[in-house]
Amino acid sequence: MGMNYKQRRAYVKLKGSNWSTNLAWIGTTLLLFGPYLLSYQIGFILNAVGIMLLTPQVYKAKQWNLVFLNIVSSTGYWLQIFNII
């Protein structure tokens, strides 16, 4: 028999999984591969998306210096992707 709503919520809280943590894991994975591919366009894309996926977690933790750094870094990568800089 399946879990009811309260049991599922308790399990998720116990496990500690939420959307910002999941996005951060995906972003970290992208950032593991991005620097090695910076000689290609895909490296800049992986880094830009990876940094953007890390931003919700640092915003939730109220680490404003890292939020600002992530915004500036991802902006720089996007400008590089579109050959503006």
Sequence and secondary structure as in RCSB ss.txt:
>XXXX:A:sequence
MGMNYKQRRAYVKLKGSNWSTNLAWIGTTLLLFGPYLLSYQIGFILNAVGIMLLTPQVYKAKQWNLVFLNIVSST
GYWLQIFNII
>XXXX:A:secstr
    HHHHHHHHHHHT  HHHHHHHHHHHHHHHGGGGTTSHHHHHHHHHHHHHHHHHHHHTT HHHHHHHHHHHH
HHHHHHTT  
